[in-house]
Amino acid sequence: MSRAEGIARVPRARPGESGQALVLMVGVILAAVAMVGLIVDGGNVLSQQRIVQSGSDATAEAGAVLLAQRLAGADMPTGGWDANIAAKLSQTAAANNMSIGAAYYTDICGIPLKADGTAAMTADFHEDLGVAMEVGNALNALPAAGATTPDCPNHIVGPVAGVLVLGEKVVPSFVARAINIASFTVTTRAAAVAGYLQGYCDASQGKYCALLPIAIPVNAMGCNGTSSPVDSGVPWSWNAILKVPLCSTAAGNVGWIDWDPVSGGAGDVVCSILYPDNPSIDLPSWQYVAQAGNSNGGGGTCSMTLEEAIRTHSGETVLVPQFDLVCAPNNNDGDPDSSQPPVITPPNYGCPVSVGTGGGQLLWYRMPSFAFFQLCGSGIPGCNGLQPAYIGGNNGHVCDTGNGATSCLVGRFVNILATGTVGSGVGSGTGNKALGVQLIK
């Protein structure tokens, strides 16, 4: 064997192979950064999406509130309706730490309107926002009032009755900055309309028909030294974080609702929180729904306490029924009358006995309205890390604001006492029809 044959040959790298390995390594690193960015930044974007959606909902409702005032026959405000609606939208969006990409006027069906009052739609009935009349337009005007009778299924528009808001927020990136992605833009849309209350849908008909099974008085309330509820006589503050106290079971207290009493108690309430099952409710009407159960226990077939169940809705804006009167008839007195005009006629409002008497369980509650209530949660401005519910009965350090409460809900009422399903009509400021605002999409 020759000397040359006894020496192992070491392969030499071909030209370009080391460069290819370097490119491959860079590609692997970038892929790893992209995957981490997807997890970290993607989670943040999803969280911000929920927050911005709540802000867009509140902003659309704020505009619809002013249109409800116009429908009721209120005098035109200084500067005109368009300028005031635009200012209200901007104010509400800023309060929710978001911006408005655009906002448009709609009819009661949520169909965008052109300046002449006709539908901003293509020939095949798709939205055409390019020709829709924006809120805060150069004419400082609302769409023309040529249309009168809307027909939603057939895309026949009515007069201006709502606001469509396209919300957005620029969310800075964290990990994705490494691959030159500095931010993400979150976009949402929400539409709210104003009209005459027509009643209310049930939970099977979608998210905005679902009621949280908690009855809250129309007036702010506190607890006295014996943990009984005390009516302040004034409505709740709006758009401010509140600790709604849960006092002992008594007339006038925040009450847990069992939609099919008399059995079930807290177990049924927990299930209704997790899986809404409320029936259709007309406004105003008497409802036989009070069934307190053991709010410190709960569970039942849904295996949670009331506190745990409510916390599954952290950060969400939920719809809650409100009550202003209670009725506790005896067996031979008959049920309260929810028909018009008894249900709105003082002093008993259709109750066969004097209103306001009886205990906190198995009562009839008169419900004149619903309220949008934003529950505290992560990222909600003003909540400062608070959870939406403290219902263990031993949370005085959180719930007692001078009212003696040891349990409470934490959140804020958003913009308006709302809503039955709203329908069209022509407002004159007269008559006894109730006006409301409905979030429709």
Stockholm file with secondary structure:
# STOCKHOLM 1.0

chainA/1-441         MSRAEGIARVPRARPGESGQALVLMVGVILAAVAMVGLIVDGGNVLSQQRIVQSGSDATAEAGAVLLAQRLAGADMPTGGWDANIAAKLSQTAAANNMSIGAAYYTDICGIPLKADGTAAMTADFHEDLGVAMEVGNALNALPAAGATTPDCPNHIVGPVAGVLVLGEKVVPSFVARAINIASFTVTTRAAAVAGYLQGYCDASQGKYCALLPIAIPVNAMGCNGTSSPVDSGVPWSWNAILKVPLCSTAAGNVGWIDWDPVSGGAGDVVCSILYPDNPSIDLPSWQYVAQAGNSNGGGGTCSMTLEEAIRTHSGETVLVPQFDLVCAPNNNDGDPDSSQPPVITPPNYGCPVSVGTGGGQLLWYRMPSFAFFQLCGSGIPGCNGLQPAYIGGNNGHVCDTGNGATSCLVGRFVNILATGTVGSGVGSGTGNKALGVQLIK
#=GR chainA/1-441 SS CCTTTTSCCCCCCCTTHHHHHHHHHHHHHHHHHHHHHHHHHHHHHHHHHHHHHHHHHHHHHHHHHHHHHHHTTCCCCTTCHHHHHHHHHHHHHHHTTCEEEEEEEECTTCCBBCTTSSBCBCTTSCBCGGGSCBTTCTTCCCCCSCCCCCBGGGTBCCSCCEEEEEEEEEEECSGGGGGTCCEEEEEEEEEEEEEEECCCCCGGGCGGGCBCSEEEESEEEEECTTSCEEEEEEECCBSSCEEEECCSSSTTSCEEBCSSCSSCTHHHHHHHHHSCCCCCCCSSEEEECBCCCCTTTCCGGGCCCHHHHHHTTTTCEEEEEEESEEECCCTTTCCCCCSTTGGGCTTTTTCSSCTTCSCSSSCEEEECEEEEEEECCTTCTTCTTCCSEECSSCCHHHHCSSSCCSSEEEEEEEEEECCSCEECCCCCSCSSCCEEEEECC
#=GC SS_cons         CCTTTTSCCCCCCCTTHHHHHHHHHHHHHHHHHHHHHHHHHHHHHHHHHHHHHHHHHHHHHHHHHHHHHHHTTCCCCTTCHHHHHHHHHHHHHHHTTCEEEEEEEECTTCCBBCTTSSBCBCTTSCBCGGGSCBTTCTTCCCCCSCCCCCBGGGTBCCSCCEEEEEEEEEEECSGGGGGTCCEEEEEEEEEEEEEEECCCCCGGGCGGGCBCSEEEESEEEEECTTSCEEEEEEECCBSSCEEEECCSSSTTSCEEBCSSCSSCTHHHHHHHHHSCCCCCCCSSEEEECBCCCCTTTCCGGGCCCHHHHHHTTTTCEEEEEEESEEECCCTTTCCCCCSTTGGGCTTTTTCSSCTTCSCSSSCEEEECEEEEEEECCTTCTTCTTCCSEECSSCCHHHHCSSSCCSSEEEEEEEEEECCSCEECCCCCSCSSCCEEEEECC
//
